[in-house]
């Protein structure tokens, strides 16, 4: 049996997740149609899955490897 505090926590979590999702949609900006590094087209599926992406997956991997060093 759930009590009022359990329900309040569930509602709080739902509101937090909705707020975070809205923030991600608004702050990510528009994805590039072509990679900023190599100029190749960025696949539509990547642009939908990673809003605001500016690189193709290969260039992004290279960028992350260089940044890690």
N, C-alpha and C positions, 0 to 999 in steps of 0.2 A: 504494500500500500504506500503510495507516494504522499508526502505531505506538502505543505505550502512552500517549504524551503527547497525541496527537490524541484518542484515546478518552477520556482523562481530561478534556480540555477540553469535549468534547461532553457528557459526563455532568454536569460542573459547570454548563454552560449550561442543561441540562434541569432540574436541581435548582433553579437560580436562578429560572427562569421559573415553575416550579411554586410556589415559595415566594412570588414576587411575586403570582401569581394568587390564591393563598390569602389573602394579606394584603389584597388589594383586595376580595375577597368579605367578609372579616370586618370591615374597617375602614370600609366605605362605609355600612353601616347600611341601614335600610329606606327605600325610596323613598316619597314622599308620594303619595297617590292624587289629591290636588287641589293646584294651584299655591299656594304660600305668598303670592304677590303678588296674583294676580287671582282666585283661587278656582276657576278652571276645571279640569275633570278633566285629568290628565296621561295621555296615551295609554299604553296598556300596553306597546307596543313601545319607547317612550322609557324607561319604568321598567325594562325588561329590559336595554336597551342601556347605560343610564347608572345603575347601582345607586347609591342614595342621593340621587337627584335630588329637589330641592324646588320647582323651578319648571318651568312649561311652556317650550317652546323659545322662544317669543316673549319672555316675561319674562326668560329666561336671557340671550338676546341683548341686550336692553335693559340688563340688569344689567352684563354684560361691557363694553358700550359706555360706560356711566357710570363704571365702574371704571378704564377705560383713560384717561380724561381726567384 
